[in-house]
Amino acid sequence: MTNNNRGRRQFLGQLTAVTLAGMIPSPLLAFSGNSSSLAALGGRPVRPAPKTWPKWPYVDDRMVEEVVKTTKSGIWSRIQARTNGNVATFEQRFAALLGAKYSLGTGSGTQALAICVAALGIGPGDEVITSPYTDFGTISAIITNRALPVMADLDPASYQLDPADVERKITPATKAIMPVHMMGLPADMDRIMAIAAKHKLKVIEDACQGVLATHRGRTLGSIGELGCFSFQASKQIACGEGGAIICNDAALMDACFTVHNHGTDKAGKHVTIGPKYRMNEFEAAVLLGQLPTVVERFKLRNRNADYLTEKLKGFKGLVPQKKYAGTESGSYYNYAMSYKKEHFNNATRAQFLKALAAEGIAMSGYIPRGMHREPWVDYLVEQPDYKKMYSPARLQAFREAARQLPGCDQVCDEMVAMHGCGTLIAGTADMDDVVKAIMKVYDHRDKLAAL
Ligand SMILES: Cc1ncc(COP(=O)(O)O)c(C=O)c1O
């Protein structure tokens, strides 16, 4: 090779590196430059079929033994063993784990939220401000108490409530704010707590996705008056269906107990009205068997989420969920990112997800429409009881405001979520597969339109 030729090749090499480096941040360069074709177009996948992810829900022998023990004991309801049964024991251990004084087991996260609304005396004619980007259980918990679920818009970068819009939505009828810690990362709690204090509102934290995550030294759920958790099968701590409330106020926790025990207090007096939302001893058995290992998996999820975020730093095509000041850890129900199609040759999110799935990496758009775009809004304003409790002007304003939540619409359009529970407890090499697959799809972005 002549000197001239070598010089030319060196120059071209440098040019390519500079051009690539301009578009792809350095942590990703090692994963880029894929020449093999997309698996969706017949190429070899990054993660071929025999490679699997840790199974979810998590199961181990200790959990099975607890269920067998409970079956044989014949103690299947918490009222058969009020202070030392599985449910009572789980409540003590769960409260201690989260640094709260008290906990109450419930039949689901939805039930936990509904109990809190009732226990705070919130009902007909009252309003609760919450997020439109959530499980319908959040909304349903407010409606079953015949209060009005007023939805505030989101910060599209964090998928959490925008505190400024929360404050705009406050009316004289507002009694509480119900922030949802989306994906298990903390909502903007500094500002939400300040708004609640200024307007004398209660805060019920929907921490159904946020178990163990911390914000400024406090676990999610223990920052507001009450915090709620879900143990539904897909959750980080799971027992099929189940939930819990945590709280630091004995009287309020007693009020929650009474509500959830069909209005019957701990002394057995039928003092008020309420549903029967009790956790049963089998659910608590599964949870008790699981508790000794939950922190280990929580740490793994954080380590892997931090690894992915570090690798994707500066990449404009996929932007990981924004964290607020004070966030120390996340629970990572999902590892979530915003898909910016302009950096993927304008390929649709569906085309991107299809290509990624073919590479062996499953992600989804998660919640397809915000709760403000679901039919319940029109249904609710036509209900005879709501027409009695709220003026026609209030219901009309509620319906109109519910349709105008552009931040939430943006989140629904851009969301790309990977289920955190099974995936984020895998190894570093598995996380590298996720990054490799993303970069392979990115390298072939001009071919995505064909999918
Ligand atoms: C944010 C959020 N809120 C509430 C719920 C309701 O919990 P559950 O399904 O246990 O009733 C869930 C569960 O999916 C959730 O993710």
The ligand as an SDF file (V2000), in Angstrom:
LIG
                    3D

 16 16  0  0  0  0  0  0  0  0999 V2000
  -50.3800    2.8110   39.0940 C   0  0  0  0  0  0  0  0  0  0  0  0
  -51.3830    1.7760   39.4970 C   0  0  0  0  0  0  0  0  0  0  0  0
  -52.4200    2.1310   40.2720 N   0  0  0  0  0  0  0  0  0  0  0  0
  -53.3420    1.2360   40.6690 C   0  0  0  0  0  0  0  0  0  0  0  0
  -53.2600   -0.0800   40.2960 C   0  0  0  0  0  0  0  0  0  0  0  0
  -54.3200   -1.0270   40.7400 C   0  0  0  0  0  0  0  0  0  0  0  0
  -53.8060   -2.0880   41.4520 O   0  0  0  0  0  0  0  0  0  0  0  0
  -54.5450   -3.5300   41.4300 P   0  0  0  0  0  0  0  0  0  0  0  0
  -54.4130   -4.0730   40.0520 O   0  0  0  0  0  0  0  0  0  0  0  0
  -53.8130   -4.3410   42.4360 O   0  0  0  0  0  0  0  0  0  0  0  0
  -55.9550   -3.3030   41.8100 O   0  0  0  0  0  0  0  0  0  0  0  0
  -52.1960   -0.5020   39.5010 C   0  0  0  0  0  0  0  0  0  0  0  0
  -52.0710   -1.8990   39.0630 C   0  0  0  0  0  0  0  0  0  0  0  0
  -51.9350   -2.2090   37.9020 O   0  0  0  0  0  0  0  0  0  0  0  0
  -51.2450    0.4520   39.0730 C   0  0  0  0  0  0  0  0  0  0  0  0
  -50.2140    0.0890   38.2930 O   0  0  0  0  0  0  0  0  0  0  0  0
  1  2  1  0
  2  3  1  0
  2 15  2  0
  3  4  2  0
  4  5  1  0
  5  6  1  0
  5 12  2  0
  6  7  1  0
  7  8  1  0
  8  9  2  0
  8 10  1  0
  8 11  1  0
 12 13  1  0
 12 15  1  0
 13 14  2  0
 15 16  1  0
M  END
$$$$
